[in-house]
């Protein structure tokens, strides 16, 4: 029930519910419909880190049909909840190993967001940014109703000038990385 109702950053928006409804044809399973919605979002929305900010309302990102993983996840969650399907916002990291000559998946080297959808007897992870089902390379850090529940950084910075935070992450399995040198 916790993931069925609107939240601060994922209100129920009739246009988003209508968009999601096209994936929920009669006789289709919850997973099949959610998977279809995920692939439609990936096809219909443009990944653009400059199109939105962390504060962009869901309705604006939906109208733009552009944004980042947070926006894609919020749109999918709003569509699912609008149709009565519980959905959670999942934050974590994405480990990618691209085929030779192919780029890494979006979301690599930074925090990433995807969706967990309740499919009747289990939570299933779906990544609308990359149109893939969640597997072992999606590393969960937190789950919540929306980004506001799981923001990776929270606090206050007090300084005399402008500040800009930059974070880079590489996810490497134990045993594959060279040990870090001791500093001292």
C-alpha positions in Angstrom: 0.0 0.0 0.0 2.9 2.3 0.8 3.9 2.4 -2.9 0.4 2.8 -4.4 -0.5 6.4 -3.5 0.9 9.7 -4.8 4.0 11.1 -3.2 5.6 14.6 -3.1 7.6 14.1 -6.3 5.2 11.6 -8.0 1.7 13.1 -8.1 -1.0 11.4 -10.1 -1.1 13.3 -13.4 -4.0 12.3 -15.7 -1.9 12.7 -18.9 0.7 10.3 -17.5 -1.9 7.8 -16.4 -3.4 8.0 -20.0 0.1 7.4 -21.5 0.6 4.3 -19.3 -2.9 3.0 -20.0 -1.9 2.1 -23.6 0.4 -0.6 -22.2 -2.3 -2.2 -20.0 -4.4 -4.0 -22.6 -7.0 -6.5 -21.4 -5.5 -10.0 -20.7 -1.9 -8.7 -20.4 0.0 -9.5 -17.2 1.1 -6.8 -14.8 4.7 -7.6 -15.7 4.0 -7.6 -19.5 2.2 -4.3 -19.3 4.9 -2.7 -17.1 7.7 -4.0 -19.4 5.8 -2.5 -22.4 5.5 0.8 -20.5 9.2 0.7 -19.8 10.2 0.2 -23.4 7.8 2.9 -24.6 9.3 5.4 -22.2 12.8 4.6 -23.5 11.6 5.0 -27.1 9.5 8.2 -26.5 11.8 10.1 -24.1 15.2 11.6 -24.8 18.0 11.2 -22.2 19.2 14.8 -21.7 21.0 15.8 -18.6 20.4 19.5 -19.3 16.7 19.2 -19.9 15.7 19.0 -16.2 17.1 19.5 -12.7 16.5 17.5 -9.5 13.7 20.0 -8.8 11.8 19.7 -12.2 8.2 18.7 -11.6 7.1 15.4 -13.0 4.5 17.0 -15.3 7.2 19.3 -16.9 9.5 16.4 -17.5 6.6 14.4 -19.1 5.7 17.4 -21.3 9.4 17.8 -22.4 9.7 14.0 -23.1 13.3 14.5 -21.9 15.3 14.2 -18.7 17.5 11.8 -16.8 16.9 8.5 -15.0 15.1 10.2 -12.1 12.6 11.7 -14.5 12.1 8.4 -16.4 11.5 6.5 -13.2 9.1 9.2 -11.8 7.1 9.1 -15.1 6.9 5.3 -15.0 5.9 5.2 -11.3 3.2 7.9 -11.8 1.7 5.9 -14.7 1.7 2.7 -12.8 0.2 4.2 -9.6 -2.4 6.0 -11.7 -3.6 2.6 -12.9 -3.5 1.1 -9.4 -0.2 -0.8 -9.7 2.2 -0.3 -6.7 5.6 1.0 -7.8 8.7 2.1 -5.9 11.6 4.3 -6.8 15.0 2.5 -6.5 18.3 4.3 -6.3 21.7 2.7 -6.7 24.5 2.1 -9.1 24.7 0.4 -12.5 27.6 -1.8 -13.4 28.0 -2.0 -17.2 30.2 -4.2 -19.3 29.6 -3.1 -22.9 30.4 -5.3 -25.8 33.6 -4.4 -27.6 33.1 -1.1 -29.5 29.8 -0.4 -27.8 29.2 2.5 -25.3 28.4 1.9 -21.6 24.7 2.0 -20.5 23.5 5.4 -19.3 23.7 5.6 -15.6 27.2 4.1 -15.4 29.7 6.0 -13.3 27.0 7.9 -11.4 24.1 7.2 -9.2 21.2 5.7 -11.1 17.4 5.2 -10.6 14.9 2.6 -11.8 11.5 1.2 -10.8 10.4 -1.7 -8.8 6.8 -2.8 -9.7 4.6 -5.1 -7.7 3.5 -7.9 -10.1 1.1 -9.8 -7.8 3.5 -11.9 -5.8 6.9 -10.2 -6.2 8.7 -6.9 -6.8 10.3 -6.8 -10.3 12.9 -4.2 -11.2 12.6 -2.4 -14.5 15.0 0.3 -15.8 13.1 2.7 -18.2 16.3 4.7 -18.9 17.9 1.7 -20.6 14.8 -0.4 -21.3 16.2 -3.4 -19.5 14.9 -5.7 -16.7 17.0 -5.3 -13.5 19.6 -8.0 -13.0 22.7 -8.4 -10.9 24.4 -5.4 -12.4 21.8 -3.0 -10.8 23.1 -2.4 -7.3 20.4 -1.2 -4.9 21.3 1.4 -2.4 17.8 2.5 -1.3 14.1 2.2 -2.1 11.4 4.8 -1.5 8.2 6.4 -2.9 10.3 8.8 -5.0 13.7 10.6 -5.2 12.9 12.6 -2.1 12.9 9.5 0.0 16.3 8.3 -1.2 18.3 11.4 -2.1 21.9 10.3 -1.9 23.1 13.5 -0.4 21.4 15.7 2.1 22.8 18.5 4.2 23.9 22.1 4.3 27.1 23.6 2.8 28.1 27.0 4.1 30.8 28.8 2.1 31.8 32.2 0.7 31.6 31.2 -3.0 29.6 29.1 -5.4 29.8 25.4 -5.0 29.5 22.5 -7.5 29.5 18.9 -6.5 30.9 16.3 -8.9 30.7 12.6 -8.2 32.1 9.7 -10.3 31.6 6.0 -9.5 33.1 2.9 -11.0 31.5 -0.4 -9.9 34.1 -3.2 -10.0 33.5 -6.6 -8.5 35.9 -7.8 -5.7 39.0 -9.3 -7.1 38.9 -7.4 -10.4 40.3 -4.1 -9.1 43.9 -3.4 -8.3 44.4 -2.5 -4.6 44.5 1.2 -3.8 48.0 2.4 -2.7 48.4 3.2 0.9 48.7 7.0 1.6 50.5 8.0 4.6 
